[in-house]
Amino acid sequence: MKKITMFTMQSCPYCQKARKWMNEILESDVKYTKIPLTIIDEVEEPDVAAKFDYYYVPTYYIEGDKVHEGAASFEIVKKVFDDALS
């Protein structure tokens, strides 16, 4: 199981949708709840965000590798979680 790091902003409508889909995924199967997940708001933690190479939110990293940046769909968010399981 690999760690997911998500960068977000509270005011971002795409981030809000991604968080909603994440909650659906986490509620759909207990196996997803075991994935280590860190959510970083770039406004609240700018020093942490500055250490990563991205421009748009939401952005997902798995084990430090960027796997998605920008507006997402349910399928993209689910793929992030599925990839973290493998």
C-alpha atoms as a printed R data frame, in Angstrom:
   type eleno elety resid chain resno       x      y       z
1  ATOM     1    CA   MET     A     1   0.000  0.000   0.000
2  ATOM     2    CA   LYS     A     2   1.364  3.379  -1.015
3  ATOM     3    CA   LYS     A     3   0.865  6.813   0.504
4  ATOM     4    CA   ILE     A     4  -1.353  9.367  -1.241
5  ATOM     5    CA   THR     A     5  -0.651 13.074  -0.809
6  ATOM     6    CA   MET     A     6  -3.278 15.495  -2.063
7  ATOM     7    CA   PHE     A     7  -2.789 19.231  -2.512
8  ATOM     8    CA   THR     A     8  -5.919 21.310  -2.320
9  ATOM     9    CA   MET     A     9  -7.366 24.738  -1.587
10 ATOM    10    CA   GLN     A    10 -10.551 25.276   0.379
11 ATOM    11    CA   SER     A    11 -11.891 27.778  -2.185
12 ATOM    12    CA   CYS     A    12 -11.298 25.473  -5.181
13 ATOM    13    CA   PRO     A    13 -14.550 23.999  -6.596
14 ATOM    14    CA   TYR     A    14 -12.601 21.189  -8.320
15 ATOM    15    CA   CYS     A    15 -11.023 20.263  -4.994
16 ATOM    16    CA   GLN     A    16 -14.436 20.167  -3.332
17 ATOM    17    CA   LYS     A    17 -15.685 17.743  -5.996
18 ATOM    18    CA   ALA     A    18 -12.558 15.601  -5.630
19 ATOM    19    CA   ARG     A    19 -13.014 15.488  -1.827
20 ATOM    20    CA   LYS     A    20 -16.653 14.418  -2.304
21 ATOM    21    CA   TRP     A    21 -15.573 11.605  -4.628
22 ATOM    22    CA   MET     A    22 -12.805 10.606  -2.216
23 ATOM    23    CA   ASN     A    23 -15.369 10.262   0.560
24 ATOM    24    CA   GLU     A    24 -17.545  8.087  -1.703
25 ATOM    25    CA   ILE     A    25 -14.558  5.879  -2.501
26 ATOM    26    CA   LEU     A    26 -13.543  5.590   1.151
27 ATOM    27    CA   GLU     A    27 -17.113  4.641   2.104
28 ATOM    28    CA   SER     A    28 -17.428  2.115  -0.736
29 ATOM    29    CA   ASP     A    29 -14.840 -0.356   0.556
30 ATOM    30    CA   VAL     A    30 -12.878 -0.593   3.797
31 ATOM    31    CA   LYS     A    31  -9.679 -1.459   1.884
32 ATOM    32    CA   TYR     A    32  -9.426  2.174   0.739
33 ATOM    33    CA   THR     A    33  -9.491  3.472   4.312
34 ATOM    34    CA   LYS     A    34  -6.206  1.677   4.995
35 ATOM    35    CA   ILE     A    35  -4.319  3.792   2.438
36 ATOM    36    CA   PRO     A    36  -2.154  6.419   4.160
37 ATOM    37    CA   LEU     A    37  -3.628  9.746   3.046
38 ATOM    38    CA   THR     A    38  -2.294 13.249   3.659
39 ATOM    39    CA   ILE     A    39  -4.300 16.266   2.525
40 ATOM    40    CA   ILE     A    40  -2.412 19.560   2.382
41 ATOM    41    CA   ASP     A    41  -4.148 22.894   1.893
42 ATOM    42    CA   GLU     A    42  -1.596 24.995   0.034
43 ATOM    43    CA   VAL     A    43  -2.920 28.212   1.611
44 ATOM    44    CA   GLU     A    44  -2.607 26.877   5.155
45 ATOM    45    CA   GLU     A    45   0.709 25.073   4.570
46 ATOM    46    CA   PRO     A    46   2.587 27.074   1.898
47 ATOM    47    CA   ASP     A    47   6.008 25.888   3.099
48 ATOM    48    CA   VAL     A    48   5.047 22.254   2.498
49 ATOM    49    CA   ALA     A    49   3.396 23.028  -0.847
50 ATOM    50    CA   ALA     A    50   6.477 24.907  -2.054
51 ATOM    51    CA   LYS     A    51   8.502 21.689  -1.846
52 ATOM    52    CA   PHE     A    52   6.377 20.047  -4.563
53 ATOM    53    CA   ASP     A    53   6.253 20.738  -8.305
54 ATOM    54    CA   TYR     A    54   2.658 21.485  -9.297
55 ATOM    55    CA   TYR     A    55   0.586 24.447 -10.435
56 ATOM    56    CA   TYR     A    56  -3.081 23.391 -10.337
57 ATOM    57    CA   VAL     A    57  -5.156 21.818  -7.596
58 ATOM    58    CA   PRO     A    58  -6.280 19.244  -6.846
59 ATOM    59    CA   THR     A    59  -2.971 17.468  -7.292
60 ATOM    60    CA   TYR     A    60  -2.309 13.887  -6.227
61 ATOM    61    CA   TYR     A    61   1.020 12.243  -5.501
62 ATOM    62    CA   ILE     A    62   1.568  8.556  -4.798
63 ATOM    63    CA   GLU     A    63   4.778  7.931  -2.863
64 ATOM    64    CA   GLY     A    64   6.094 11.317  -4.009
65 ATOM    65    CA   ASP     A    65   5.339 10.793  -7.714
66 ATOM    66    CA   LYS     A    66   2.788 13.169  -9.236
67 ATOM    67    CA   VAL     A    67  -0.040 11.129 -10.757
68 ATOM    68    CA   HIS     A    68  -2.668 13.806 -11.413
69 ATOM    69    CA   GLU     A    69  -2.850 17.597 -11.509
70 ATOM    70    CA   GLY     A    70  -5.903 19.801 -12.070
71 ATOM    71    CA   ALA     A    71  -9.622 19.170 -12.452
72 ATOM    72    CA   ALA     A    72 -10.441 15.504 -11.912
73 ATOM    73    CA   SER     A    73 -13.297 13.118 -12.528
74 ATOM    74    CA   PHE     A    74 -14.572 10.357 -10.272
75 ATOM    75    CA   GLU     A    75 -12.718  7.857 -12.463
76 ATOM    76    CA   ILE     A    76  -9.409  9.698 -12.055
77 ATOM    77    CA   VAL     A    77  -9.743  9.908  -8.274
78 ATOM    78    CA   LYS     A    78 -10.685  6.217  -8.102
79 ATOM    79    CA   LYS     A    79  -7.655  5.317 -10.227
80 ATOM    80    CA   VAL     A    80  -5.398  7.221  -7.787
81 ATOM    81    CA   PHE     A    81  -6.777  5.126  -4.926
82 ATOM    82    CA   ASP     A    82  -6.601  1.875  -6.893
83 ATOM    83    CA   ASP     A    83  -2.992  2.600  -7.903
84 ATOM    84    CA   ALA     A    84  -2.112  3.264  -4.265
85 ATOM    85    CA   LEU     A    85  -3.426 -0.174  -3.329
86 ATOM    86    CA   SER     A    86  -1.070 -1.987  -5.691
